[in-house]
Every structure is written in C-alpha cells, then in structure tokens.
C-alpha cells in the first residue's frame, strides 16, 4: 500500500471536532459513532519523541467513522479542503463502493466536508456525491464547487457540538421519505 508520513495528519483538526461532537452525542444518548483507525505498519520511529515518522498502510481504509444514530446505521468520511473547489480524487473508488454497499444494507452514508478557507462545514449526501462522481465518469469536471452544493446542508456548530452532522442526517432522512 502507500506510504504514510506526517502529511497524513492534515485532516486532524476536523477529526478532532468530529470526535468531540461524537462524545457529546454519546453523552446525550443520541448516537454512538466510532472513529475507525487506519491499520499501519511502522517503518521508522523517532525513539526520543516516541513518534512514528514513516509507515505503510496495511490495507485500504473504507471510511473514517461508523456507528448508529437512534438505531440507524451510519458511516461517513471527513475531508478538508482549503479551496472553494473539492477534487473528487480525494474520494477513492473503494470508499465510494463501501458507502454504496453500506446503503444497500439499510445504512446512511455521507461525507463531512470542511472548506477551511471559508470556515464552512457541509454534509454531503451520498446521492449528491454520486451525481458529481457520475459527471466525472462521463468525462465532465473532476471536482465540484461550493456554488454547486445544496444550501440547506451547510452545518453551523453550536455549543459543545462543533460538527452538528445530526442536523444534516435529519434533512437527509426527511428527503428519503
């Protein structure tokens, strides 16, 4: 598999926000979501600082988070983007396939996107991601812009819940009914 170095921690701010939000949701009994660690094999270790400085991925990861919200299975991945354009290359085909398969089993799959330059969080439904993916597969753009996203799925943090993805999930489920 591919090599890993400290560049892999670029999304750690968003993941920390999600982890804190997950703790709040769990305390309130609203959701039980777990971060899925990516299995790695360390190659080089800084023994003084006790840090892994080089490692290889043991297998392809699927999504960052998986769990249940009020009995509904959910899985999602977290992605950060500095620009107003999100490259679809940031979503790997095996991740998309996992999310599709997860939904075929009755679950809900989505991406949480953080556009850091704009300080905007977005709940990207799998159906919306598939629309952009199919456009790309048909020879179209290999990315999408903020302007193409549905306005009702931007998330506003409040209090201890920094990433209120349950708001997006509720809208997502309402659209499916």
ABEGO torsion letter per residue (X at the ends): XBBBBAAAAAAAAAAAAAAAAAAAAAAAGABBBBBBBBBBBBABBBAAAGBBABBBBABBBBBABBEBBGGBBBBBBBBBBABABBBAAABBAAAAAAAAAAAAAGBBBBBBBBBAAAGBBBBBBAAAAAAAAAAAAAGBBABBBAAABBAAABBBBBEABABBAAAAAAAAAAAAX
